[in-house]
């Protein structure tokens, strides 16, 4: 019985990556991890660095309205932080150059 419970907990805690879908991304529930699970596929299929701001918005929608990450040009909430008791969020922070092209990005937890 104990082994069965451990196996069940391991399966529940796994968060498989998802295929990026712009509509699902834009309509994602931020209490879940749909965006966080889709991000690796997005980054593998699309070169974010060098992308124009308009292209980013086309794929990911308008950035999340927040003053939490002052200094980042574009911010997207990815959902909860994926811990057993999620109380924080995970974020995608994007920096743009003077031509509104992505120069850097990072995924962070708060």
Secondary structure, 3 states (H helix, E strand, C coil): CHHHHHHHHHHHHCCCCCCCCHHHHHCCCCCCCHHHHHHHHHHHHCCCCCCEHHHHHHHHCCCCCCCCCCCCCEEEEEEECCCCCCCCEEEEEEEECCCCEEEEEEEEEC
